[in-house]
Amino acid sequence: MQSKQVESLRQQNARLRKAIKDKLGPGVWGLDKKDNFTHEEIVFLFARVYPAFGIEYIKEVRSSYPDCICIKDGEEIAIEFEPVLSYFRDHIQKDDLGKCQYIVC
C-alpha cells in the first residue's frame, strides 16, 4: 500500500509534466531529449512553467548559490537548478543546505 505522500508526489509530477506539455507543446525543443538537460536548459524550462509550481514571480536568477530567488505565497524562496540531483550533493556544503528550499532537476 502506497503512502498518501508518495501518491501526492506522483500526482504533482503528473500535473507538472502536463503543464509543461500544455505550455510548450509536444514538438518544442527539449521535450524529446534523450541526454541530460544542461543547467541553462533547466533554467529556461523553469522560466517557462514556474506558475505551475505556484510561484508568483521570479525575482532573481544568478550564478551563485542558490541559483534563483522567487516569490511564492508572498515569501521569498530559494531554488537551485541541477542537471542531475547527485550534482547537488557533490558540490554543496552541509552548512549551505538551509539556504535552498527547492532543487529543480
Z-matrix of the N, CA and C atoms (Angstrom, degrees):
N
C 1 1.461
C 2 1.524 1 109.38
N 3 1.312 2 117.62 1 130.87
C 4 1.456 3 122.21 2 -177.27
C 5 1.525 4 110.16 3 -85.49
N 6 1.321 5 114.26 4 146.15
C 7 1.456 6 118.11 5 176.85
C 8 1.516 7 109.47 6 -73.44
N 9 1.337 8 115.80 7 157.83
C 10 1.462 9 120.42 8 178.22
C 11 1.519 10 110.96 9 -63.77
N 12 1.343 11 116.41 10 -32.77
C 13 1.460 12 119.84 11 -179.13
C 14 1.522 13 110.64 12 -65.92
N 15 1.344 14 118.05 13 -43.10
C 16 1.466 15 121.31 14 179.55
C 17 1.516 16 109.40 15 -63.77
N 18 1.321 17 117.45 16 -44.90
C 19 1.460 18 120.25 17 179.35
C 20 1.521 19 110.52 18 -63.96
N 21 1.315 20 116.49 19 -39.45
C 22 1.451 21 120.12 20 177.98
C 23 1.526 22 110.47 21 -61.03
N 24 1.324 23 118.27 22 -41.96
C 25 1.464 24 121.60 23 178.19
C 26 1.523 25 110.70 24 -63.88
N 27 1.328 26 116.76 25 -39.15
C 28 1.466 27 120.26 26 177.45
C 29 1.528 28 110.44 27 -64.73
N 30 1.312 29 117.05 28 -40.88
C 31 1.459 30 120.76 29 178.63
C 32 1.526 31 110.37 30 -65.52
N 33 1.321 32 117.23 31 -41.64
C 34 1.459 33 120.89 32 178.54
C 35 1.524 34 110.30 33 -62.98
N 36 1.331 35 116.53 34 -43.88
C 37 1.454 36 121.04 35 179.59
C 38 1.527 37 110.58 36 -60.94
N 39 1.330 38 116.98 37 -44.84
C 40 1.469 39 120.86 38 179.22
C 41 1.525 40 110.43 39 -62.95
N 42 1.323 41 117.64 40 -41.45
C 43 1.464 42 121.45 41 179.60
C 44 1.523 43 110.93 42 -63.85
N 45 1.346 44 116.63 43 -41.74
C 46 1.458 45 120.09 44 -179.75
C 47 1.530 46 111.58 45 -68.85
N 48 1.324 47 116.99 46 -40.28
C 49 1.473 48 119.57 47 176.94
C 50 1.530 49 110.63 48 -61.26
N 51 1.330 50 116.36 49 -41.52
C 52 1.462 51 120.06 50 178.13
C 53 1.526 52 110.51 51 -64.43
N 54 1.316 53 116.44 52 -42.13
C 55 1.473 54 120.07 53 179.58
C 56 1.520 55 110.80 54 -61.50
N 57 1.333 56 116.80 55 -40.48
C 58 1.465 57 120.95 56 179.13
C 59 1.529 58 109.85 57 -63.85
N 60 1.333 59 116.88 58 -47.49
C 61 1.468 60 119.58 59 -179.45
C 62 1.521 61 111.25 60 -66.01
N 63 1.335 62 117.36 61 -39.36
C 64 1.468 63 120.29 62 178.66
C 65 1.526 64 110.80 63 -64.37
N 66 1.319 65 116.64 64 -39.52
C 67 1.465 66 121.19 65 -176.37
C 68 1.529 67 111.22 66 -76.68
N 69 1.339 68 116.88 67 -43.96
C 70 1.457 69 120.86 68 -173.23
C 71 1.522 70 113.82 69 -97.41
N 72 1.328 71 117.08 70 -21.61
C 73 1.451 72 120.30 71 -177.84
C 74 1.520 73 111.56 72 85.61
N 75 1.338 74 117.49 73 158.40
C 76 1.458 75 120.87 74 -174.75
C 77 1.529 76 114.19 75 -71.82
N 78 1.343 77 118.24 76 -26.22
C 79 1.452 78 119.14 77 -174.84
C 80 1.516 79 114.14 78 -102.34
N 81 1.316 80 117.02 79 9.71
C 82 1.456 81 120.19 80 -176.96
C 83 1.519 82 109.96 81 -75.34
N 84 1.313 83 116.19 82 148.37
C 85 1.456 84 123.38 83 179.55
C 86 1.522 85 112.20 84 -44.28
N 87 1.325 86 115.11 85 133.14
C 88 1.455 87 120.33 86 170.26
C 89 1.506 88 116.26 87 97.37
N 90 1.322 89 119.93 88 -23.91
C 91 1.460 90 119.39 89 -173.92
C 92 1.518 91 112.72 90 -73.91
N 93 1.319 92 118.33 91 -27.02
C 94 1.457 93 121.02 92 178.96
C 95 1.524 94 111.62 93 -102.20
N 96 1.288 95 116.81 94 17.31
C 97 1.450 96 122.95 95 -175.80
C 98 1.526 97 110.63 96 -66.67
N 99 1.315 98 117.42 97 137.01
C 100 1.465 99 122.07 98 -179.25
C 101 1.530 100 112.07 99 -95.05
N 102 1.326 101 117.22 100 -29.72
C 103 1.465 102 121.03 101 -179.83
C 104 1.527 103 109.87 102 -84.27
N 105 1.334 104 115.50 103 169.94
C 106 1.459 105 119.42 104 174.07
C 107 1.519 106 109.51 105 -64.18
N 108 1.315 107 115.40 106 147.23
C 109 1.452 108 120.13 107 174.03
C 110 1.522 109 109.06 108 -72.04
N 111 1.299 110 117.20 109 151.41
C 112 1.463 111 120.69 110 173.02
C 113 1.527 112 108.42 111 -80.75
N 114 1.309 113 115.52 112 166.49
C 115 1.460 114 121.57 113 177.91
C 116 1.531 115 109.82 114 -56.89
N 117 1.311 116 117.14 115 -44.97
C 118 1.457 117 122.07 116 -178.01
C 119 1.529 118 111.77 117 -66.24
N 120 1.331 119 117.63 118 -37.62
C 121 1.464 120 120.59 119 177.54
C 122 1.529 121 111.02 120 -64.81
N 123 1.314 122 117.37 121 -38.10
C 124 1.461 123 121.38 122 178.55
C 125 1.530 124 109.99 123 -65.03
N 126 1.317 125 117.01 124 -43.51
C 127 1.466 126 120.92 125 177.81
C 128 1.532 127 109.88 126 -61.14
N 129 1.330 128 116.75 127 -44.60
C 130 1.462 129 121.54 128 179.15
C 131 1.529 130 111.23 129 -59.63
N 132 1.333 131 117.39 130 -49.92
C 133 1.461 132 120.63 131 -179.09
C 134 1.525 133 111.30 132 -63.57
N 135 1.337 134 116.94 133 -41.07
C 136 1.462 135 120.56 134 178.30
C 137 1.532 136 110.47 135 -60.25
N 138 1.324 137 116.57 136 -42.33
C 139 1.462 138 120.73 137 -179.52
C 140 1.530 139 111.61 138 -62.66
N 141 1.314 140 117.40 139 -25.18
C 142 1.467 141 121.20 140 179.16
C 143 1.530 142 112.57 141 -82.41
N 144 1.353 143 118.04 142 -26.83
C 145 1.470 144 120.19 143 -171.09
C 146 1.528 145 114.31 144 -123.21
N 147 1.328 146 118.69 145 8.56
C 148 1.471 147 119.91 146 -174.74
C 149 1.530 148 114.56 147 -54.52
N 150 1.338 149 121.29 148 -30.29
C 151 1.475 150 118.40 149 177.93
C 152 1.532 151 113.32 150 -61.25
N 153 1.344 152 117.59 151 -26.36
C 154 1.466 153 120.40 152 178.45
C 155 1.530 154 111.46 153 -65.61
N 156 1.327 155 117.50 154 -18.85
C 157 1.456 156 122.45 155 177.56
C 158 1.532 157 111.41 156 -89.96
N 159 1.325 158 117.82 157 1.63
C 160 1.456 159 121.13 158 -177.91
C 161 1.515 160 113.19 159 80.95
N 162 1.331 161 116.54 160 15.98
C 163 1.461 162 121.80 161 -179.04
C 164 1.522 163 109.00 162 -87.47
N 165 1.330 164 115.75 163 131.70
C 166 1.462 165 120.88 164 -178.03
C 167 1.521 166 111.51 165 -74.23
N 168 1.333 167 116.68 166 -48.36
C 169 1.457 168 119.79 167 176.25
C 170 1.526 169 111.25 168 -161.93
N 171 1.324 170 114.34 169 160.34
C 172 1.463 171 122.04 170 177.01
C 173 1.519 172 107.06 171 -91.25
N 174 1.310 173 116.32 172 120.08
C 175 1.461 174 121.38 173 -178.26
C 176 1.523 175 111.57 174 -85.84
N 177 1.344 176 116.36 175 -39.70
C 178 1.467 177 119.92 176 -174.57
C 179 1.524 178 110.18 177 -157.94
N 180 1.320 179 116.01 178 137.93
C 181 1.467 180 123.11 179 169.14
C 182 1.511 181 105.78 180 -120.54
N 183 1.336 182 116.14 181 131.03
C 184 1.464 183 119.06 182 -174.61
C 185 1.523 184 110.52 183 -144.04
N 186 1.315 185 115.65 184 172.23
C 187 1.462 186 120.40 185 -178.59
C 188 1.524 187 112.52 186 -90.57
N 189 1.322 188 118.02 187 -13.79
C 190 1.465 189 120.15 188 179.16
C 191 1.532 190 110.32 189 -92.21
N 192 1.325 191 116.15 190 164.81
C 193 1.465 192 122.42 191 -179.80
C 194 1.517 193 110.15 192 -77.76
N 195 1.289 194 119.46 193 136.36
C 196 1.459 195 128.74 194 -13.69
C 197 1.531 196 111.32 195 -73.69
N 198 1.316 197 114.83 196 156.90
C 199 1.465 198 121.18 197 -172.88
C 200 1.521 199 114.82 198 -67.31
N 201 1.311 200 117.16 199 -27.55
C 202 1.461 201 119.87 200 -170.51
C 203 1.530 202 110.62 201 -145.84
N 204 1.316 203 115.42 202 140.36
C 205 1.460 204 122.26 203 172.86
C 206 1.526 205 106.65 204 -117.38
N 207 1.323 206 116.00 205 125.96
C 208 1.464 207 122.14 206 -178.89
C 209 1.523 208 109.50 207 -126.49
N 210 1.306 209 115.04 208 168.03
C 211 1.452 210 121.61 209 174.30
C 212 1.526 211 107.73 210 -112.77
N 213 1.329 212 114.89 211 122.57
C 214 1.468 213 122.08 212 178.01
C 215 1.520 214 107.93 213 -134.34
N 216 1.299 215 117.32 214 127.28
C 217 1.466 216 122.66 215 -177.86
C 218 1.529 217 111.37 216 53.57
N 219 1.334 218 116.03 217 35.97
C 220 1.459 219 121.31 218 177.23
C 221 1.520 220 115.18 219 78.59
N 222 1.331 221 117.89 220 2.25
C 223 1.462 222 121.73 221 -178.73
C 224 1.525 223 110.60 222 -120.01
N 225 1.337 224 115.41 223 150.44
C 226 1.464 225 120.20 224 175.76
C 227 1.522 226 109.73 225 -73.99
N 228 1.317 227 114.94 226 136.25
C 229 1.461 228 120.95 227 172.20
C 230 1.522 229 107.92 228 -127.54
N 231 1.319 230 115.52 229 150.16
C 232 1.460 231 121.29 230 -179.77
C 233 1.526 232 109.05 231 -108.65
N 234 1.326 233 115.12 232 137.89
C 235 1.458 234 121.56 233 -177.79
C 236 1.521 235 108.91 234 -128.91
N 237 1.321 236 115.43 235 138.30
C 238 1.462 237 122.11 236 173.95
C 239 1.525 238 107.44 237 -113.66
N 240 1.323 239 117.02 238 134.57
C 241 1.457 240 122.55 239 177.79
C 242 1.525 241 108.87 240 -102.44
N 243 1.327 242 116.69 241 132.89
C 244 1.465 243 121.93 242 178.10
C 245 1.519 244 110.09 243 -141.24
N 246 1.329 245 117.78 244 136.79
C 247 1.467 246 120.44 245 175.66
C 248 1.531 247 111.96 246 -64.15
N 249 1.335 248 116.42 247 -36.74
C 250 1.459 249 122.70 248 -179.99
C 251 1.531 250 107.02 249 -136.55
N 252 1.322 251 117.48 250 134.65
C 253 1.460 252 121.06 251 -175.16
C 254 1.521 253 113.03 252 -57.05
N 255 1.316 254 117.82 253 -36.58
C 256 1.465 255 119.89 254 -178.60
C 257 1.525 256 112.33 255 -63.98
N 258 1.332 257 118.20 256 -22.87
C 259 1.463 258 120.35 257 176.48
C 260 1.519 259 110.62 258 -62.63
N 261 1.320 260 116.69 259 -36.33
C 262 1.462 261 121.53 260 179.10
C 263 1.527 262 109.91 261 -61.15
N 264 1.299 263 115.84 262 -48.50
C 265 1.470 264 121.58 263 -179.39
C 266 1.527 265 110.99 264 -61.46
N 267 1.318 266 117.02 265 -35.50
C 268 1.458 267 121.31 266 -175.30
C 269 1.524 268 114.17 267 -73.04
N 270 1.334 269 118.42 268 -28.72
C 271 1.464 270 117.78 269 -173.92
C 272 1.533 271 115.38 270 -119.09
N 273 1.325 272 117.74 271 1.32
C 274 1.460 273 119.83 272 179.89
C 275 1.533 274 109.78 273 -101.40
N 276 1.311 275 115.35 274 134.80
C 277 1.457 276 121.78 275 176.56
C 278 1.530 277 109.35 276 -78.61
N 279 1.341 278 116.91 277 148.67
C 280 1.464 279 120.88 278 179.98
C 281 1.527 280 111.93 279 -55.56
N 282 1.315 281 117.13 280 -37.71
C 283 1.463 282 121.12 281 -178.18
C 284 1.521 283 112.19 282 -65.04
N 285 1.327 284 117.79 283 -22.39
C 286 1.469 285 122.00 284 -177.16
C 287 1.528 286 113.46 285 -88.54
N 288 1.329 287 118.45 286 -9.16
C 289 1.464 288 120.84 287 -174.08
C 290 1.524 289 112.79 288 -59.69
N 291 1.308 290 118.35 289 -36.03
C 292 1.448 291 122.02 290 -178.54
C 293 1.523 292 114.81 291 -70.88
N 294 1.324 293 117.55 292 -10.54
C 295 1.463 294 121.79 293 -179.28
C 296 1.527 295 113.11 294 -81.43
N 297 1.325 296 117.62 295 -11.02
C 298 1.453 297 121.81 296 -172.19
C 299 1.525 298 109.59 297 -125.31
N 300 1.341 299 116.73 298 126.47
C 301 1.459 300 120.71 299 178.86
C 302 1.537 301 112.84 300 -92.27
N 303 1.332 302 117.25 301 -28.57
C 304 1.460 303 120.96 302 -177.83
C 305 1.528 304 110.89 303 -135.44
N 306 1.325 305 114.75 304 147.38
C 307 1.465 306 121.97 305 171.37
C 308 1.527 307 105.46 306 -120.85
N 309 1.311 308 116.91 307 123.21
C 310 1.466 309 121.99 308 178.94
C 311 1.509 310 107.50 309 -108.72
N 312 1.359 311 116.25 310 120.98
C 313 1.469 312 119.46 311 179.17
C 314 1.508 313 110.79 312 -141.56
